[in-house]
Amino acid sequence: MLNQALRKTVIGQQYFEICALIGAWEFDQQYEWSGHEPGALRAGVSQNVIDAIKYNRGVEELGDKEATLILMGRQLFRGNHQLSSPVWAKIGSAVRRRRHTRSHDDHGRLHNGCYLIECRQPAIAAGS
């Protein structure tokens, strides 16, 4: 039930699955990866996007939104865990665009979906 509720997000099924794959990969969660990779394909995520995450490839050839999500995940979960100014600006621009077309509640869910959708991974790994 929680799984299905998390999938009903304003970011859409494709971006949900991309976020899930990023979290699964960055936290070395093979079980999560094996469930979300086929789900991502069913949701219409391109094999190029999946491979960029899976093989740590560059994102230059991907769509802007997909590339930004992947870069955001890599920067948040690696190194100093901070977003670079260019990635932050792209995310801020996307949120501002959505804010003008969605209700306040949807904006909050968009924010939580984009930034926190797979932050549950460390809690699961830690046994919380």
HELIX and SHEET records of a PDB file:
HELIX    1   1 LEU A    2  ARG A    7  1                                   6    
HELIX    2   2 GLY A   12  GLU A   26  1                                  15    
HELIX    3   3 GLN A   30  ALA A   43  1                                  14    
HELIX    4   4 GLN A   47  LYS A   54  1                                   8    
HELIX    5   5 ASP A   64  PHE A   77  1                                  14    
HELIX    6   6 SER A   85  THR A  101  1                                  17    
HELIX    7   7 HIS A  104  LEU A  116  1                                  13    
HELIX    8   8 ARG A  120  ALA A  126  1                                   7    
END                                                                             
